[in-house]
Amino acid sequence: MSNVKYHVVLPDEAGQRLDNFLLARFRGVPRSAIYRVVRKGQVRINKGRVKPDYRLCSGDRIRIPPVRPPEQKTEGPQTSKAVGERIEERIIHEDDSLLVIDKPAGLAVHGGSGISAGLIENLRACRPDSAYFELVHRLDRATSGCMLVAKKRASLRELHRQLREGEVEKRYLALLGGRWELGSRDIDAPLEVRERKGGERFVTVNAAGKSARTHFRPIEFYADATLLEATLDTGRTHQIRVHASWAGHPLAGDERYGNAEMNQKFTRLGLRRLFLHASALGFTHPSSGESVLFSAPLPKDLVEFLEKLPPPQGRRRARGRYSKG
């Protein structure tokens, strides 16, 4: 293949996944295209085939073929100045190592699957002079709240290590259907990701899946719903949504794992999206070594929806309140 290039992994590049390395190199190319060239063996490490999740080692020699975006995307990701400005306005914290952003619902974290540009592409576009921005973790498009972005490769490696070893605290606010009668409860049920036609992911509780544990704590009771805080001990795909549904209390607005009749009822009351918000994120700062905790208040649209819900009859509300934004 013409225009094939070779790259020797530098010490500072070691530890990152191959797919993330290629995505950073070929900005604007869909993740699916990156996976395709790796799967076909066009990308090789030390002359051998590898998988997209291979972690680079210092000194590895990477064979890199030419990779181009689809014809309709030859101009690169269709970023927006307005979206970039909106992201800038929602920065909770920034220093030399990282950014914490209160991601709005409806904004994907990266482009792909029919989406030209997400949060990371728009952030790079509005700061063209910045050398490095990489997602530390991901949130579903419909989920709002705390999102962590690394500004240095060393910071990304350290934060990924903390994620792998369960050292990052991730708390969410979720509205579940029905009256939660389980108190503070750990849901410990393994999850398996399945692929539907078209590449759609669907997750089920299955003994053959990966271990997953979510701690649910009720905060506020309503007549037909309960607001809970969900803390993740693991970070599996759709974990809160699947565990909540498996416990018999699906998330409000969840079209994939939820209850259609309940969703229709909540839609009439003004709910226009999944009621899931990443309210807090805690970790050890990769540069200072200090323990830090950042939070994002519940968005205005969700607060206004809660105010429309009828109160419980003959029941006390749980202690604690959500943060209004």
C-alpha positions in Angstrom: 0.0 0.0 0.0 1.4 3.4 -1.0 1.9 6.2 1.6 2.4 3.7 4.4 4.2 5.2 7.3 6.0 3.8 10.4 6.1 5.2 13.9 8.2 4.1 16.8 6.3 4.6 20.1 8.0 7.2 22.4 8.2 6.7 26.2 5.5 9.4 26.7 3.1 7.6 24.3 3.4 4.2 26.0 0.3 2.9 27.9 -2.4 4.3 25.6 -4.7 2.1 23.5 -3.9 1.7 19.9 -7.4 2.8 18.8 -7.0 6.1 20.8 -3.6 6.7 19.3 -4.9 6.3 15.8 -8.0 8.4 16.5 -5.8 11.3 17.7 -3.6 10.9 14.6 -6.5 10.7 12.1 -8.9 13.3 13.5 -12.2 13.4 11.7 -12.0 9.7 10.8 -14.9 7.7 12.3 -14.0 5.2 15.0 -15.6 2.4 12.8 -13.0 3.2 10.0 -10.1 2.9 12.5 -11.4 -0.4 13.8 -11.8 -1.7 10.2 -8.2 -1.1 9.2 -6.9 -2.7 12.4 -9.2 -5.7 12.0 -8.0 -6.2 8.4 -4.4 -6.2 9.6 -3.4 -3.0 7.8 -2.2 -1.6 11.1 0.5 -3.8 12.6 2.7 -3.6 15.7 6.2 -5.1 15.3 5.0 -6.8 12.1 2.2 -8.6 13.9 -1.6 -8.2 14.1 -3.1 -6.7 17.2 -6.5 -5.7 18.5 -7.7 -2.1 18.8 -7.4 -2.2 22.6 -3.7 -3.2 22.5 -1.7 -0.9 24.8 1.3 0.6 23.2 4.8 -0.1 24.7 7.8 2.2 24.4 9.8 1.1 21.3 6.9 -0.6 19.5 7.1 -0.1 15.7 3.6 0.7 14.3 2.8 0.3 10.6 0.3 3.0 9.7 -1.6 2.9 6.4 -3.3 5.9 4.9 -6.7 6.4 6.5 -9.2 8.8 5.0 -12.7 9.9 6.1 -15.7 9.1 4.0 -16.2 11.3 1.0 -18.9 13.4 2.6 -16.6 14.1 5.5 -13.4 15.1 3.6 -13.6 18.6 5.2 -13.3 17.0 8.7 -15.7 17.1 11.6 -18.5 19.6 11.2 -17.7 21.6 14.4 -19.8 24.6 15.5 -18.6 27.8 17.0 -21.8 28.0 19.0 -21.3 24.5 20.4 -17.7 25.3 21.2 -18.7 28.4 23.1 -21.3 26.4 25.0 -18.7 23.9 26.1 -16.4 26.7 27.2 -19.2 28.1 29.4 -19.8 24.8 31.1 -16.2 24.3 32.2 -16.3 23.5 36.0 -12.5 23.4 36.5 -9.4 23.8 34.4 -5.7 23.5 35.1 -2.5 22.5 33.2 -3.4 18.8 33.5 -7.1 18.5 32.9 -10.6 19.9 32.3 -13.9 19.1 34.1 -16.9 19.9 32.0 -20.6 19.8 32.8 -21.7 18.1 29.6 -25.2 19.0 28.4 -27.6 16.2 27.5 -27.9 15.6 23.8 -24.2 16.3 23.0 -22.2 13.2 22.1 -18.7 13.0 23.6 -17.1 12.2 20.3 -18.1 11.9 16.6 -19.0 8.6 15.0 -22.1 6.6 14.1 -23.7 9.4 12.1 -22.4 12.2 14.3 -19.8 14.4 12.7 -18.5 16.0 15.8 -19.0 15.7 19.5 -17.7 17.4 22.7 -14.0 16.6 22.1 -13.9 17.6 18.4 -15.7 20.9 19.2 -13.3 21.6 22.1 -10.3 21.0 19.9 -11.8 23.3 17.2 -12.4 26.2 19.6 -8.9 25.9 20.9 -6.8 25.2 17.8 -3.5 26.3 19.6 -3.9 23.7 22.3 -1.7 20.7 21.7 -3.6 17.9 23.5 -7.2 17.1 24.5 -8.3 13.5 25.1 -11.4 12.0 26.8 -10.7 10.3 30.0 -14.0 8.5 30.1 -17.4 8.6 28.3 -21.0 9.5 29.0 -23.9 8.5 26.9 -25.2 11.2 24.6 -28.5 11.5 26.6 -26.6 11.8 29.9 -25.6 15.2 31.3 -23.0 16.0 33.9 -19.3 15.8 34.9 -17.0 14.9 32.1 -13.2 14.6 32.5 -10.8 15.6 29.7 -7.0 15.3 29.9 -4.6 18.0 28.6 -1.5 15.9 28.9 -0.7 12.3 27.9 0.8 11.6 31.3 -2.4 12.8 33.0 -4.5 10.6 30.7 -2.4 7.5 31.6 -2.7 8.2 35.4 -6.4 8.8 35.3 -7.0 5.7 33.2 -5.0 3.7 35.8 -7.3 5.1 38.5 -10.3 4.1 36.5 -9.0 0.6 36.0 -8.3 0.2 39.7 -11.6 1.6 40.9 -10.1 4.7 42.4 -12.4 7.2 40.7 -15.6 8.1 42.5 -18.6 8.5 40.1 -22.0 9.5 41.4 -25.2 10.0 39.4 -28.7 11.3 40.1 -31.3 9.0 38.5 -35.1 9.1 38.6 -36.5 5.5 38.7 -40.0 4.5 38.1 -42.1 3.3 41.0 -41.6 3.5 44.8 -38.1 2.2 45.7 -38.5 0.0 48.8 -35.0 -1.5 48.9 -33.4 1.2 51.0 -29.7 1.8 50.3 -28.8 -1.2 48.3 -25.9 -2.6 46.2 -27.0 -4.2 43.0 -24.2 -6.7 42.1 -25.1 -8.4 38.8 -22.7 -9.2 35.9 -23.4 -7.5 32.5 -22.9 -8.7 29.0 -22.9 -6.4 26.0 -24.5 -7.8 22.8 -24.5 -6.3 19.3 -27.8 -5.9 17.5 -28.1 -5.4 13.7 -26.6 -2.0 12.8 -24.0 -2.2 15.5 -26.4 -1.1 18.3 -25.3 -2.2 21.7 -27.7 -3.9 24.1 -26.7 -4.9 27.6 -28.2 -7.7 29.7 -27.6 -9.2 33.1 -25.9 -12.5 32.4 -23.6 -14.7 34.6 -21.2 -14.9 31.7 -20.8 -11.1 31.6 -18.3 -8.8 33.3 -18.7 -8.1 37.0 -20.7 -4.9 37.7 -21.9 -3.3 41.0 -23.9 -0.2 41.6 -24.9 1.3 44.9 -28.4 3.0 45.0 -29.4 5.4 47.7 -32.9 7.0 47.7 -33.0 10.8 48.0 -36.5 11.8 47.3 -39.8 9.9 47.0 -42.7 10.9 44.6 -46.1 9.3 44.0 -44.9 7.1 41.1 -41.1 7.6 41.1 -38.0 7.8 43.3 -35.0 10.0 42.9 -31.8 8.1 43.8 -28.1 8.6 43.9 -26.3 5.9 42.0 -22.6 5.3 42.8 -20.6 3.1 40.4 -18.1 0.6 41.7 -17.4 -0.5 38.1 -17.9 1.4 34.8 -19.7 -1.0 32.4 -21.7 0.1 29.4 -25.3 1.3 30.4 -24.6 -0.1 33.9 -27.0 2.1 35.9 -29.8 1.8 33.3 -29.6 -2.0 33.2 -29.2 -2.5 36.9 -32.1 -0.2 37.6 -34.4 -2.1 35.1 -33.2 -5.4 36.5 -34.2 -4.3 40.0 -37.7 -3.6 38.7 -37.3 0.2 38.6 -36.3 1.4 35.1 -35.0 4.9 34.5 -37.5 7.6 33.5 -37.1 8.4 29.8 -35.1 5.2 29.0 -36.3 4.0 25.6 -34.0 1.1 25.5 -34.4 -0.6 28.9 -37.3 1.3 30.3 -41.1 1.1 30.5 -43.0 2.6 27.5 -46.2 3.3 29.4 -44.2 5.1 32.2 -42.2 7.0 29.7 -45.3 8.3 27.9 -46.7 9.5 31.3 -43.5 11.3 32.1 -43.4 12.8 28.6 -46.8 14.4 29.1 -45.4 16.0 32.3 -42.5 17.5 30.4 -39.7 15.0 30.5 -37.8 15.1 27.1 -34.8 12.9 27.8 -33.3 10.2 29.9 -33.3 11.3 33.6 -29.6 10.5 34.3 -27.1 13.1 35.5 -23.4 12.6 36.4 -23.5 14.8 39.6 -20.0 14.2 41.0 -16.6 13.0 40.1 -13.8 12.4 42.5 -10.2 11.3 41.9 -6.6 11.9 42.8 -5.2 14.8 40.8 -2.5 13.4 38.5 -0.1 16.3 39.1 -0.7 17.5 42.7 -1.6 14.1 44.2 -4.4 15.7 46.1 -7.9 14.2 46.4 -10.4 16.3 44.5 -14.1 16.2 44.0 -16.1 18.1 41.4 -19.9 18.4 41.1 -22.5 19.6 38.7 -26.0 20.7 39.8 -29.0 19.0 38.4 -30.0 20.8 35.1 -32.9 23.2 35.0 -35.0 21.0 32.8 -34.8 18.1 35.2 -35.4 20.3 38.2 -38.5 21.7 36.6 -39.8 18.2 35.7 -39.4 17.1 39.3 -41.4 20.0 40.5 -44.3 18.7 38.4 -44.3 15.3 39.9 -47.1 14.6 42.5 -45.8 14.1 46.1 -46.1 10.7 47.8 -49.3 10.0 49.7 -48.8 9.1 53.4 -45.1 8.7 53.1 -42.1 10.6 54.4 -39.5 11.8 51.9 -36.0 10.4 52.1 -33.4 12.6 53.8 -31.1 14.6 51.5 -31.8 16.9 48.6 -30.5 17.2 45.0 -28.6 20.2 43.9 -30.6 22.6 41.8 -28.9 24.3 38.8 
